[in-house]
Amino acid sequence: MLHVALYEPEIPPNTGNIIRLCANTGAQLHLIAPLGFVLEDKRLRRAGLDYHEFAAVMQHDGFDAFCDWSGQRRLLACTTKARQHYHQINFQDEDVLLFGPESRGLPTNVLNSLPDDQKLRIPMLSGSRSLNLSNATAVILFEAWRQLGFNAAV
């Protein structure tokens, strides 16, 4: 199983879209507090449609609690600050794709805690800042799932 972790997500519809994405790919979603919204937010529920019941979602009371949960799983920071493109890594079962908040990305202390070969970026045109969080998550998650043979897909 692949894992998607959202570090302090801020925009409910993005998280709702990612809930739907995880429900349809079999990935487990991890929400790392503090969240910029409440889980009962109607915008989050609308974006996730009726997929909430099919998604495996865990909440963590901060990054330290999340790290305690992750144990020996490989954390892959998805960031515009990486040198390596996401398609250049060999994804493994139980990898955790870690994404930062929409307005600021992953903090420096989190990025500095990981080796460079565990930081991934999506190629973009020069001068581009970033993709929407739910779009970036879909791009990288589907590549990871593809490499793992689209496990359990029909």
Secondary structure, 3 states (H helix, E strand, C coil): CCEEEEECCCCHHHHHHHHHHHHHHCCEEEEECCCCCCCCCHHHHHHHCCCHHHCEEEEECCHHHHHHHHCCCCEEEECCCCCCEHHHCCCCCCCEEEECCCCCCCCHHHHHCCCHHHEEECCCCCCCCCCCHHHHHHHHHHHHHHHCCCCCCC
